[in-house]
Amino acid sequence: MRFLSLRNVWFNVAIVVVVSAVNRYADGHHQRWGDWLATALFGFYAVYCAQNFVRCREIHCAITAPGFLAAAVLMVLRLMSAGHYDYGAPWLVFVASAGVGYCIEWIYESRTGSSFLKH
């Protein structure tokens, strides 16, 4: 199944901003459902990027998939009260892994002319 809209960067940014805002709202009202929503988002993107890297070998997916998974794990630890940090820590990991992944891809593409890892 292909998610063509997931190839649109602005669609992804919009979803991330909305889920982040909802997560912040829920956290401000001491409710856990926002963390569950963020965990689902992180997990979905981790799986999507992992399968995308296997299929297409896009450079950024090699970084974002484990980074998004780490963000999901951090949020689950927070939900289980095993992680004593603000809701923003997993979001920082999520955004940082996306940023690092795309920067590495940009460097690779500027040197090779392709954003795909050669077989």
C-alpha angles and dihedrals in degrees: 000000000000122000100205093177089059087067088064109090094203092053089053093046091050093051092047092049092049094047091045092051092047090048090051091048093050092045090052088055093046093247124141100207091087090058090050090051091050090047090054091050093048092046093047093051091045092055093042093051093045093053090042091054091050091048103036105013095224108178098227092056090063087063102032098050095061091036092053090046089052089052090051091049091049091051092048090051088051090050091051089049089241092114116059101199138106121275088253096070095076089043090054090053090048095050094040093052091049091049094046092045094053093043091053090047091051091051092047092048092049089055101039104024091237135085090208125089110243116240 
